Amino acid sequence: MVSKKNRGARQKGLLKAPLPQLFQHTNARITDEEYQLILSSISRVQDEITRLTEVDAAEGPSQATYRRRQACEDFVQTHQKLLHWTRRVPLELLADIFTWCTEDNTRIPWNVSQVCRQWRAIALRTPQLWRKVPPFWNNGDLTAERRLLTFLSDDYLLRSGEESIIFSWRPPLALVHRAYPIFWDHVERWGDVHFFIQPYHAQLQARFIDIEGRLPLLYALKLTSCFIGPTDIPISLKSFKSAPRLRYMQVNDFSSLFVSPAGQLLHNWPWKQVTHFDVLFLQAESLNFETLSGFRHVTYAKLDWRSWPPTMPQADPLPAAFQSCKYLHLHLPGTDSYNFLRIILFPVLEDLFIYYNRHPVQDGWFIDELTRFIQRHSAHMRSLHWHRVAEYNSLPPIYQSIPVETMLFDHLNHLPSLRLTLPSRHLLQHILKSLGTDGTFMPKLRKLHITVDAQFFKDYEVQWITEALKNALGQRELDEICLRISRKSTDQARVPPWEIVFKLDGWERRLKEDYLKQAELEIENQVNKIWPPSSPTMGPPAQTHKINEVTFQMASLRRALLQFLHSRILVGISHRGAVHDSPAQKEATIQRWVRMFLEQTSDRRWTVVGDQALLYVPPNSPLRKQDFRWVLGVSDYDPYEQDFLDDEQVPGLNPAWKLNYGKL
C-alpha cells in the first residue's frame, strides 16, 4: 500500500515536463525515444485524471480535486501538441513538401521561413525553394520596387544557389535599366523565363545578342508582345537557338512583333531542340507552315491564329508535315477561313483538342473541311476533345437542315475515347441516339465524357438523357462514361448527380416501392417507429466501420435521399405523405435506403464523382475491387486525368524538369 507521503511525492513529480526544452519557442524535431517518453507521461497523467474523477464520484467534488484535474488536463493538452506530425517528419521530406508547394504559390518560401527557427533554417538551406522569383512589378510604388530590386540582387537570387531560376520580365519603365544587370548576371541559370515585351524595351535586342551560348539550363521560353499595332522594333531570337535544353516555347504575338519585316522570329528556324510549341498570332500573314513544319521534334503543338489565311495558292502545295507531333490543340476562330486544314499534316497524331467558336449558320462548309481533316488523322487517334462555344438549346427551324457538327463523328471507326464539352442539344442527341441504335457508329469507342452547362441542363433534360444513356449501354460495352454538370457561378440551379444516378439505376422505382411497403406496415402495426435511428441498421460491423471512413460521401448520399423523400414523386402516395413524416420516421427511412444501397451493389452501375459529375462503373471496372471506393460516391477519382487534351494540359513534358529543377 502506498503511503500518503509517497503518493504526494509521486503526484508532485507527475506534472513535471519530461522534455522542458521543447517548450522554448521551437518546433525542433523529436526522436522516437522522445516521442515514446512524451506518450508515457501523457498516459500517466490521464490515469491520474481518471482517478480524480472516481474520487469526485465517491466523495463529492472539491476545490482541491478540481484544481488538480485542471492542471492534469492542461498538461495533456500542451504535451499532445508536441506530438504533431511536423515534429516527426524527416527534414528532407519537409523540404520536399515546401518545394512542391511553390509550384502554385511563390509566397510559400516567405511563409514557411517565418514559422519558426527550424523551418527558416530548412528554407534557407534548400536552394530549390527560391527558384521562382515573385512578380514584384507594377505595384505603383517605385520606392518599394527599388528596394525589392536591391533585395533581389543582394539576397534573393543568391538563395537559389546554382539552381535554375524562373521569372517573368516585366519591369516598369523607370526601373528597366536597373533590372537588366540583375537578371543578366544570372543568365547561365535561366530555366523558365517569360518576357513581356513592350514598346520601351527596344534595348532587348542588344541584350539578347549578349546571351548567345550562355543558356545551359534554359528549358522554357515564353514571349508576349504587350502592345497593339505594328512596330519596327527589331527582335531576333537567334541567340536562344544556342540553348541545348530548350524544349517548351510559347509565343503570344498581339502586334505581329515577331513576324514583322524587322522581326526575326520565323527566320532561320527550325529549332530542332523544341518539343512543345504554343503560338498565338493575330495576323494571317503570320502563318508560315513551311517554316513551322521544320520543328521536326515537336510532340505537342497548340496553334491559335485568330485570323487564319482565307485563300490558298493556285497550285496546291505539299502539306506541311509535323512528323513527330502526337498532341494537337487547334483554336478555330469565327472567321471565313478553312483552307489551312488542307495544308497541314500530323502523321502520328494521337490526341486532338478542337476549340471551335463559330455561329451555327456557318457550320456547313467549314465542318465539311474539318471532317476531312479529322478523317485524315483518325488512324492513330486515341482521343478527340470537341469544345464548342454554342448555345445548348436547339437551333431555330431555319437552321435545322444545316448538317452542323454531327457529321464530324459519323465516320470515326477507330476512335476509342471521345469528350464533348458544352455540346449543343442537337449534337448530344445525335451522339447518344447513334450509340444506342447504330452498331456502325464509332464501333471502337470505349470512353465517353460529356460536360454540360448547368444553366441549360434543368430537370426536363434529365429524362431524355438518362433514357438515351441506358439505351446506349444496352447496345455497347463501354469502359467508362462520365457526365459532368459544370456551373460558372454558384447561383445557377443544377440537377444533383445523385438524382440522375437514381434514374439510371432504376432506384426511383425501388425507393418508391419500399416507401409504400413501409407505409402499409405502419398502418397494419399502428406503430410510428419500426427501425429507430439508434438501431443497428447499417449492416455487419465490418461494413459499418468502413462507412465511418467515408462520412463525406455518406453525407452526400443522405442529402440526396432526403431530397428524394421530399420530392413530388412521394408526395401524397401514402396515408400521410413523406413531407409530413416525423424526424424519427425520416431517419429510419434514410437508414433503410442507405442499407439497400450497400446490400444491392451488384445491381448498380452508376455513382457520383464529387458534387458535379456521375460515372458509369461497369462490372469489370477496377473501382469494384474496393466496394466502398465507389458505392457511396467517389471523391478522389479524376476521370479526366491524362485521358484528353484540354486548355490546362501540356502532355509529354519531361518530368525531370520539375524533379531535377532544370538539370536534365
C-alpha positions, 0 to 999 in steps of 0.5 A, spaced: 500 500 500 502 506 498 503 511 503 500 518 503 507 521 503 509 517 497 503 518 493 504 526 494 511 525 492 509 521 486 503 526 484 508 532 485 513 529 480 507 527 475 506 534 472 513 535 471 515 536 463 519 530 461 522 534 455 522 542 458 526 544 452 521 543 447 517 548 450 522 554 448 519 557 442 521 551 437 518 546 433 525 542 433 524 535 431 523 529 436 526 522 436 522 516 437 525 515 444 522 522 445 516 521 442 515 514 446 517 518 453 512 524 451 506 518 450 508 515 457 507 521 461 501 523 457 498 516 459 500 517 466 497 523 467 490 521 464 490 515 469 491 520 474 485 524 471 481 518 471 482 517 478 480 524 480 474 523 477 472 516 481 474 520 487 469 526 485 464 520 484 465 517 491 466 523 495 463 529 492 467 534 488 472 539 491 476 545 490 482 541 491 480 535 486 478 540 481 484 544 481 488 538 480 484 535 474 485 542 471 492 542 471 492 534 469 488 536 463 492 542 461 498 538 461 495 533 456 493 538 452 500 542 451 504 535 451 499 532 445 501 538 441 508 536 441 506 530 438 504 533 431 506 530 425 511 536 423 515 534 429 516 527 426 517 528 419 524 527 416 527 534 414 528 532 407 521 530 406 519 537 409 523 540 404 520 536 399 513 538 401 515 546 401 518 545 394 512 542 391 508 547 394 511 553 390 509 550 384 502 554 385 504 559 390 511 563 390 509 566 397 510 559 400 518 560 401 516 567 405 511 563 409 514 557 411 521 561 413 517 565 418 514 559 422 519 558 426 527 557 427 527 550 424 523 551 418 527 558 416 533 554 417 530 548 412 528 554 407 534 557 407 538 551 406 534 548 400 536 552 394 530 549 390 525 553 394 527 560 391 527 558 384 521 562 382 522 569 383 515 573 385 512 578 380 514 584 384 512 589 378 507 594 377 505 595 384 505 603 383 510 604 388 517 605 385 520 606 392 518 599 394 520 596 387 527 599 388 528 596 394 525 589 392 530 590 386 536 591 391 533 585 395 533 581 389 540 582 387 543 582 394 539 576 397 534 573 393 537 570 387 543 568 391 538 563 395 537 559 389 544 557 389 546 554 382 539 552 381 535 554 375 531 560 376 524 562 373 521 569 372 517 573 368 520 580 365 516 585 366 519 591 369 516 598 369 519 603 365 523 607 370 526 601 373 528 597 366 535 599 366 536 597 373 533 590 372 537 588 366 544 587 370 540 583 375 537 578 371 543 578 366 548 576 371 544 570 372 543 568 365 547 561 365 541 559 370 535 561 366 530 555 366 523 558 365 523 565 363 517 569 360 518 576 357 513 581 356 515 585 351 513 592 350 514 598 346 520 601 351 524 595 351 527 596 344 534 595 348 532 587 348 535 586 342 542 588 344 541 584 350 539 578 347 545 578 342 549 578 349 546 571 351 548 567 345 551 560 348 550 562 355 543 558 356 545 551 359 539 550 363 534 554 359 528 549 358 522 554 357 521 560 353 515 564 353 514 571 349 508 576 349 508 582 345 504 587 350 502 592 345 497 593 339 499 595 332 505 594 328 512 596 330 519 596 327 522 594 333 527 589 331 527 582 335 531 576 333 531 570 337 537 567 334 541 567 340 536 562 344 537 557 338 544 556 342 540 553 348 541 545 348 535 544 353 530 548 350 524 544 349 517 548 351 516 555 347 510 559 347 509 565 343 503 570 344 504 575 338 498 581 339 502 586 334 505 581 329 512 583 333 515 577 331 513 576 324 514 583 322 519 585 316 524 587 322 522 581 326 526 575 326 522 570 329 520 565 323 527 566 320 532 561 320 528 556 324 527 550 325 529 549 332 530 542 332 531 542 340 523 544 341 518 539 343 512 543 345 510 549 341 504 554 343 503 560 338 498 565 338 498 570 332 493 575 330 495 576 323 494 571 317 500 573 314 503 570 320 502 563 318 508 560 315 507 552 315 513 551 311 517 554 316 513 551 322 513 544 319 521 544 320 520 543 328 521 536 326 521 534 334 515 537 336 510 532 340 505 537 342 503 543 338 497 548 340 496 553 334 491 559 335 491 564 329 485 568 330 485 570 323 487 564 319 489 565 311 482 565 307 485 563 300 490 558 298 495 558 292 493 556 285 497 550 285 496 546 291 502 545 295 505 539 299 502 539 306 506 541 311 508 535 315 509 535 323 512 528 323 513 527 330 507 531 333 502 526 337 498 532 341 494 537 337 490 543 340 487 547 334 483 554 336 478 555 330 476 562 330 469 565 327 472 567 321 471 565 313 477 561 313 478 553 312 483 552 307 489 551 312 486 544 314 488 542 307 495 544 308 497 541 314 499 534 316 500 530 323 502 523 321 502 520 328 497 524 331 494 521 337 490 526 341 486 532 338 483 538 342 478 542 337 476 549 340 471 551 335 467 558 336 463 559 330 455 561 329 451 555 327 449 558 320 456 557 318 457 550 320 456 547 313 462 548 309 467 549 314 465 542 318 465 539 311 473 541 311 474 539 318 471 532 317 476 531 312 481 533 316 479 529 322 478 523 317 485 524 315 488 523 322 483 518 325 488 512 324 492 513 330 487 517 334 486 515 341 482 521 343 478 527 340 476 533 345 470 537 341 469 544 345 464 548 342 462 555 344 454 554 342 448 555 345 445 548 348 438 549 346 436 547 339 437 551 333 431 555 330 427 551 324 431 555 319 437 552 321 435 545 322 437 542 315 444 545 316 448 538 317 452 542 323 457 538 327 454 531 327 457 529 321 464 530 324 463 523 328 459 519 323 465 516 320 470 515 326 471 507 326 477 507 330 476 512 335 476 509 342 475 515 347 471 521 345 469 528 350 464 533 348 464 539 352 458 544 352 455 540 346 449 543 343 442 539 344 442 537 337 449 534 337 448 530 344 442 527 341 445 525 335 451 522 339 447 518 344 441 516 339 447 513 334 450 509 340 444 506 342 441 504 335 447 504 330 452 498 331 456 502 325 457 508 329 464 509 332 464 501 333 471 502 337 469 507 342 470 505 349 470 512 353 465 517 353 465 524 357 460 529 356 460 536 360 454 540 360 452 547 362 448 547 368 444 553 366 441 549 360 441 542 363 434 543 368 430 537 370 426 536 363 433 534 360 434 529 365 429 524 362 431 524 355 438 523 357 438 518 362 433 514 357 438 515 351 444 513 356 441 506 358 439 505 351 446 506 349 449 501 354 444 496 352 447 496 345 455 497 347 460 495 352 463 501 354 469 502 359 467 508 362 462 514 361 462 520 365 457 526 365 459 532 368 454 538 370 459 544 370 456 551 373 460 558 372 457 561 378 454 558 384 447 561 383 445 557 377 440 551 379 443 544 377 440 537 377 444 533 383 448 527 380 445 523 385 438 524 382 440 522 375 444 516 378 437 514 381 434 514 374 439 510 371 439 505 376 432 504 376 432 506 384 426 511 383 422 505 382 425 501 388 425 507 393 418 508 391 416 501 392 419 500 399 416 507 401 409 504 400 411 497 403 413 501 409 407 505 409 402 499 409 406 496 415 405 502 419 398 502 418 397 494 419 402 495 426 399 502 428 406 503 430 410 510 428 417 507 429 419 500 426 427 501 425 429 507 430 435 511 428 439 508 434 438 501 431 443 497 428 441 498 421 447 499 417 449 492 416 455 487 419 460 491 423 465 490 418 461 494 413 459 499 418 466 501 420 468 502 413 462 507 412 465 511 418 471 512 413 467 515 408 462 520 412 463 525 406 460 521 401 455 518 406 453 525 407 452 526 400 448 520 399 443 522 405 442 529 402 440 526 396 435 521 399 432 526 403 431 530 397 428 524 394 423 523 400 421 530 399 420 530 392 413 530 388 414 523 386 412 521 394 408 526 395 401 524 397 402 516 395 401 514 402 396 515 408 400 521 410 405 523 405 413 523 406 413 531 407 409 530 413 413 524 416 416 525 423 424 526 424 424 519 427 420 516 421 425 520 416 431 517 419 429 510 419 427 511 412 434 514 410 437 508 414 433 503 410 435 506 403 442 507 405 442 499 407 439 497 400 444 501 397 450 497 400 446 490 400 444 491 392 451 493 389 451 488 384 445 491 381 448 498 380 452 501 375 452 508 376 455 513 382 457 520 383 464 523 382 464 529 387 458 534 387 458 535 379 459 529 375 456 521 375 460 515 372 458 509 369 462 503 373 461 497 369 462 490 372 469 489 370 471 496 372 477 496 377 473 501 382 469 494 384 475 491 387 474 496 393 466 496 394 466 502 398 471 506 393 465 507 389 458 505 392 457 511 396 460 516 391 467 517 389 471 523 391 478 522 389 477 519 382 479 524 376 476 521 370 479 526 366 486 525 368 491 524 362 485 521 358 484 528 353 487 534 351 484 540 354 486 548 355 490 546 362 494 540 359 501 540 356 502 532 355 509 529 354 513 534 358 519 531 361 518 530 368 525 531 370 524 538 369 520 539 375 524 533 379 531 535 377 529 543 377 532 544 370 538 539 370 536 534 365 
